[in-house]
Amino acid sequence: MAVSQPATFNEEWSDDRVFAYLNQLPPQGVNADYHVLYNAFKHMRSFDFERLLTKFVADGRDVNAKNPQGQTIADVIAQYPSQSTAFLEVLAKFA
């Protein structure tokens, strides 16, 4: 049996950890800005997502970037009703 790291909840994320998502490289054929937003949504809490978006937009990146299926991150987030409200509210501040 493999040893695993215990889960931690509500830990404070440093700026370095949040902003490291800005440097993620997308798979071939995926828009880099969309890739960053999608991974941030999957792994962050909404208030950390907002911190990321502040720098993301300041850097001139596109919050309306689309995935290969033509969806924006808002379109994708809306598919997860139990999680979407807080994230969509954050996105609306930057639209």
matplotlib code that plots the C-alpha trace (Angstrom):
import matplotlib.pyplot as plt

x = [0.0, 1.4, 1.8, -0.1, -0.1, -3.0, -5.6, -5.4, -8.3, -8.6, -4.9, -3.7, -2.3, 0.7, 0.8, 3.5, 1.3, -1.7, 0.3, 2.2, -1.0, -0.3, 2.7, 1.0, 1.5, -1.6, -1.8, -1.5, -4.6, -5.8, -5.8, -3.3, -5.5, -8.4, -6.1, -5.0, -8.6, -9.8, -7.1, -7.5, -11.2, -10.6, -8.0, -8.7, -11.3, -13.2, -11.3, -8.0, -9.4, -10.2, -6.7, -5.4, -7.9, -6.7, -3.2, -4.4, -6.4, -3.7, -1.3, -3.7, -4.9, -8.3, -11.0, -13.2, -10.8, -12.4, -11.6, -11.5, -15.3, -15.9, -16.8, -15.5, -14.6, -17.9, -19.8, -17.9, -18.3, -22.0, -22.2, -21.3, -24.3, -23.1, -19.8, -20.7, -22.3, -19.2, -16.9, -19.3, -19.7, -15.9, -15.7, -18.4, -16.1, -13.6, -15.8]
y = [0.0, 3.4, 6.1, 9.2, 12.7, 13.6, 16.0, 19.5, 21.9, 25.7, 26.2, 29.7, 29.8, 32.1, 34.5, 32.3, 29.3, 31.1, 32.9, 29.7, 28.8, 31.7, 29.8, 26.5, 25.4, 24.1, 20.9, 21.3, 22.9, 24.4, 28.2, 29.1, 31.6, 29.1, 26.4, 28.6, 29.5, 25.9, 24.5, 27.4, 26.6, 22.9, 23.4, 26.8, 28.2, 31.1, 33.8, 32.4, 32.3, 36.0, 36.7, 34.9, 36.8, 40.2, 39.5, 37.6, 40.6, 43.0, 41.0, 41.5, 38.0, 37.0, 35.9, 35.0, 32.6, 29.5, 25.8, 23.7, 23.1, 26.9, 27.3, 30.0, 29.2, 30.7, 28.2, 25.3, 26.5, 26.9, 23.1, 22.6, 24.1, 23.2, 25.2, 27.7, 30.6, 32.0, 31.4, 33.0, 36.0, 36.4, 36.2, 38.8, 41.3, 40.9, 40.5]
z = [0.0, -1.0, 1.5, 0.7, 1.9, 4.2, 2.8, 4.0, 3.9, 4.1, 3.9, 2.9, -0.6, -1.2, -4.1, -5.6, -5.5, -7.0, -9.7, -10.7, -12.6, -15.0, -16.3, -17.1, -20.7, -22.5, -24.5, -28.3, -29.7, -26.5, -25.9, -23.2, -21.5, -21.4, -20.1, -17.2, -16.2, -16.5, -14.2, -11.8, -11.5, -11.0, -8.2, -6.5, -4.2, -5.6, -3.6, -4.8, -8.3, -7.9, -6.9, -10.0, -12.3, -10.9, -12.2, -15.3, -16.5, -15.5, -17.7, -20.7, -20.9, -22.2, -19.7, -22.7, -24.3, -25.7, -25.5, -28.7, -28.4, -28.5, -24.8, -22.5, -19.0, -17.9, -20.1, -18.6, -15.0, -15.5, -16.0, -12.3, -10.5, -7.0, -7.5, -10.2, -8.4, -6.6, -9.6, -12.0, -9.7, -9.7, -13.5, -13.8, -12.1, -14.9, -17.9]

ax = plt.figure().add_subplot(projection="3d")
ax.plot(x, y, z, "-o")
ax.set_aspect("equal")
plt.show()
